[in-house]
């Protein structure tokens, strides 16, 4: 007998609950409540999510900081309205510590599947896998995994009661345990593809993303991926059927599959999320939404001169005044000798007077600060990595394909404060830094320095692996948007001039 089923799959929704663009203060299609309004579920439909749900919008940030003032968890309430069946956790879901993760899981009606997460605190309702029997009798075996790079990225205090093991080994174990109990196997993996999906060329050996290895060496029928924010509508990958939706709850995957006489089959499409919200949860969350909008519009101070949105390549070549502000914040907060920061993938500016809306639009991440002990050699090698951002084309400098494929990674180009440095793009990679000195022109010499960076960059992510081995001198607990707000309040009107100078030759 032919039996079919449907999967609705989201991943990397990053706190997008309402169809709202908080930076522009306007309605925009998307959000979990909008998806809930357009979703029809029956007994042969599974709704699944791939994690990274708690971080990413001013609403989620405001809730985490003021959760005691609200009886409903906004992200959980939205997934409950959607009718979510099972989900796994993403790396950003660990950003706020054990208690925040516990409260989220408790508020969710869906089952949390994370085969490579061990809870030492004993308060998280987790399972490595589950078998779900549909109305038509099909038994769907589902496991969940999070990239084990969480062990590298996350702040130690957030992981004191948690242990994340090797993702591949956990996937293999879960598959072997559930395979005989089900008709179809599904792996929800908060990780992406380490190979080019067209050519098969290996893109990274880091282990951050191992979806291709899972597909190649294990025999899951369906592989639901995430983390990379790539739009992968569906493809056959080493015998598994793999998909990935883009980030921020603007699109979702609708996958239809089943068992026929000739065996398992699957097909999927990437669909847009509309803008009409489900009324009941929308109304219950409106008090939170209203408080967020008021908080975002609160003036913090002003700039001596506002900053228009800075094109990515132009900013990388000539410097960014937005990045200069963040480096000023980091150097004052830590007393470090040098600072480095990055910007998001979209061009950003900063209007004056400055509001929290402007700050959160310009600094997108829930990063805290770390001060590392570095030498001139460490700084030079980090700058050589920054220099890889560029390649010379017929019309001059352009962004290197290495920062655009398999996903766009402008955020892995760092801007430095407290340094003079010159990069010559006419020279070979690894030999492009031709000038390096302190702001007064003196050489760095053989002494050790303090470099302030984000907790994300301090792990060595983005091609800066040598930072991972640098001694940690200090860790902060206040997130950068809040530090930036305090800096603007203190120094208004703010001058966006950071010590040091950058020069790019081509």
Secondary structure, DSSP 4 states (H G I P E B T S, - for coil): --EEEEEEEE---TT--SSEETTTTEE-S--HHHHHHH----TTEEEEE-S--SSSSHHHHHHHHTGGG-SS-HHHHHHHHHT--EE---GGGGTT-HHHHHHHHHH-SSEEB-TTEEESSS----BSEEEEE-TTS-EEEEEEEE-TTHHHHS-GGGGTTEEE--HHHHHHHHHHHHGGG-SEEEEEEE---SB-TTT--B---SSS--HHHHHHHS--SEEEE-SS---EEEEEETTEEEEE--STTSEEEEEEEEEETTEEEEEEEEEE--SPPPHHHHHHHHHHHHHHHHHHT-EEE-BSS-BPPPPHHHHHHH--HHHHHHHHHHHHHH--SEEEE---SS---B-SSEEHHHHHHH--S---EEEEEE-HHHHHHHHHHHHTTEEEETTEEEE-GGGTSSS--GGGS-EEESEEEEEETTSPTT--EEEEE-TTS---TT--EEEEEETTGGGTTTT-GGGGGSPEEEE--S-HHHHHHHHHHHHPSBP---SEEEEEE-
